[in-house]
Amino acid sequence: MCLAVPGQVKEIYGENGMQMGRVNFGGIVKEVCLAYLPEIAVGEYVVVHVGFAINKLDEAAAMKSIRTFKDLGLFEEEFGELGAFESS
């Protein structure tokens, strides 16, 4: 299954003229295209689908989604076994 997963932006950089970033998904950090959200900042939360950040979330909504995903085992299904979510 391919989910749209919430994560926290840890780093933003440019690559070949494209805005990219590193996003933390419960302890797993992945490279993500941020081109659809040019206003996003480090520390903010995004919803990512197939490697593209498609929506910005406020922290409360992101934490609620992350808890629900973990409770349902969806993080493990999408990324494999994970540790505790790091909000920093």
PyMOL commands that set and color helices and strands:
alter all, ss='L'
color gray80, all
select helices_A, chain A and resi 59-71+74-79
alter helices_A, ss='H'
color red, helices_A
select strands_A, chain A and resi 5-15+18-25+28-33+45-49+52-57
alter strands_A, ss='S'
color yellow, strands_A
deselect
rebuild
show_as cartoon
